[in-house]
Structure formats: C-alpha cells, structure tokens
Amino acid sequence: VQLQASGGGLVQAGGSLRLSCAASGRTFSMYVVGWFRQAAGKEREFVGGISWSVGNTYYADSVKGRFTISRDNAKNTVYLQMTNLKPEDTAVYYCAARPSLTSGTISDYRYWGQGTQVTVSS
C-alpha cells in the first residue's frame, strides 16, 4: 500500500484547508485511516481517524469541532477538512493506515504517507 498525502499549504489563522490521502496498491477496506501531525521539535500526535468500512470517525480533543474526516470510496481517498485553523495547528500532517482490529496505538499503523506541511500564520 502506498499513501499519498497532499493539500498542505500556508493559511491565515481562521482559515481552512483540506488535506487528501490517496491510497494505491489496495483498498482501505478493513482498515482504519488516521491523520497525525508533527510540529517542529515535538512528537507526532494523533489528530483523528476513520474506520473505512463503517465510517465512524474520532478526533483528538484539540481538533474536535474544527476538523472533519471523510472518505470517498470510489477514489480510495480520505480527506481531512480543517477549519478555523490556529497557529498551533502548524505541523507536518501525515496519513497512515492500520488494520481495523488493532488497538490503535501509533505502532499499529503499518502504512504511512510522506507528510504535507500545514502552516498557519497569526
């Protein structure tokens, strides 16, 4: 499986961006696709995820109400819609996939995209 994250950029505080994570090599069925981010000098942190088969989504508290994850079955793509962006959202964003039956720790994610930079200016 290869994951390709895209859509990052520079945006002002309060603005929006939509990131995409496209998969090739296999479908996401029976997988959970997660979004992570890593700010400079900090550890990678979980942002949110979606169960591909069921469509359930879940989010870190820091982004609840501002970020939305969705999927497009036909395009084998997961999206991260980010609204009301804040400077503290600045980070490299990664998408990753893990088998649905795993516990959800970061080590369970088998496949990772290359990351896309999101910079939010104040």
C-alpha positions in Angstrom: 0.0 0.0 0.0 1.2 3.5 -0.8 -0.4 6.5 0.7 0.0 10.0 -0.8 -0.9 13.0 1.3 -1.5 16.3 -0.3 -3.2 19.6 0.2 -1.0 21.4 2.7 0.0 25.0 2.4 0.1 28.4 4.1 -3.1 29.8 5.5 -4.0 32.6 7.9 -5.5 31.9 11.3 -9.2 31.2 11.0 -8.8 29.9 7.5 -9.4 26.4 6.1 -7.6 23.7 4.3 -8.5 20.2 3.0 -5.9 17.5 3.0 -6.2 14.4 0.9 -4.8 10.9 1.4 -5.0 8.7 -1.6 -4.2 5.0 -1.5 -2.8 2.8 -4.2 -2.0 -0.8 -4.2 -5.0 -1.9 -2.3 -8.2 -0.5 -0.9 -8.8 0.7 2.6 -11.4 -1.9 3.4 -10.9 -3.4 6.9 -8.5 -0.6 7.7 -8.6 2.5 9.8 -7.1 5.5 8.3 -5.6 8.0 10.7 -4.3 11.5 10.5 -1.3 12.5 12.6 0.7 15.7 12.8 4.2 16.6 14.0 5.2 20.1 14.9 8.8 21.1 14.9 10.6 19.8 18.0 7.5 17.8 19.1 6.4 14.2 19.0 4.0 13.0 16.4 0.4 13.2 17.7 -2.9 11.7 16.6 -5.4 14.0 15.0 -8.2 11.8 14.0 -9.3 8.7 12.2 -12.0 7.0 10.2 -13.0 3.4 10.0 -13.2 2.8 6.3 -15.8 0.0 6.4 -18.2 1.6 8.9 -17.4 5.2 8.5 -17.0 6.0 12.2 -14.8 9.0 12.9 -13.0 10.1 16.0 -10.8 13.0 16.9 -8.3 14.4 19.3 -9.8 16.9 21.7 -7.6 19.6 20.3 -9.4 19.5 16.9 -12.9 18.4 17.7 -15.4 20.7 16.2 -12.9 22.1 13.8 -11.6 19.1 11.8 -13.7 16.6 9.9 -12.6 13.4 8.3 -14.4 11.8 5.4 -13.8 9.2 2.7 -14.6 8.7 -0.9 -14.9 5.0 -1.7 -14.7 5.5 -5.4 -11.5 7.5 -5.2 -10.0 5.4 -2.4 -9.2 8.7 -0.7 -9.6 10.0 2.8 -9.9 13.7 3.5 -9.1 15.9 6.4 -11.1 19.1 6.3 -9.6 21.7 8.6 -11.5 24.8 9.6 -10.9 27.7 12.0 -7.2 26.9 11.8 -4.9 28.2 14.6 -1.2 28.8 14.6 -0.8 25.8 16.9 -2.1 23.6 14.1 1.1 24.3 12.2 2.8 20.9 11.6 3.6 18.3 9.0 0.5 16.2 8.6 0.6 12.5 7.8 -1.9 10.0 6.9 -1.5 6.4 7.9 -3.4 3.1 7.9 -3.8 0.2 10.3 -5.9 -2.9 10.3 -9.2 -2.3 11.9 -8.8 -5.0 14.5 -5.6 -3.5 16.0 -5.8 -1.4 19.2 -5.0 1.9 17.6 -1.6 2.8 19.0 0.8 4.5 16.7 2.8 1.4 16.3 -0.2 -0.4 14.8 -0.2 1.9 11.8 1.6 -0.1 9.0 1.4 2.3 6.1 2.4 6.0 6.1 2.2 8.8 3.7 5.0 11.2 3.2 3.5 14.1 5.0 2.3 17.5 3.9 3.2 20.8 5.6 0.5 23.0 7.0 1.5 26.4 8.2 -1.0 28.7 9.9 0.1 32.3 10.3 -1.3 34.6 13.0 
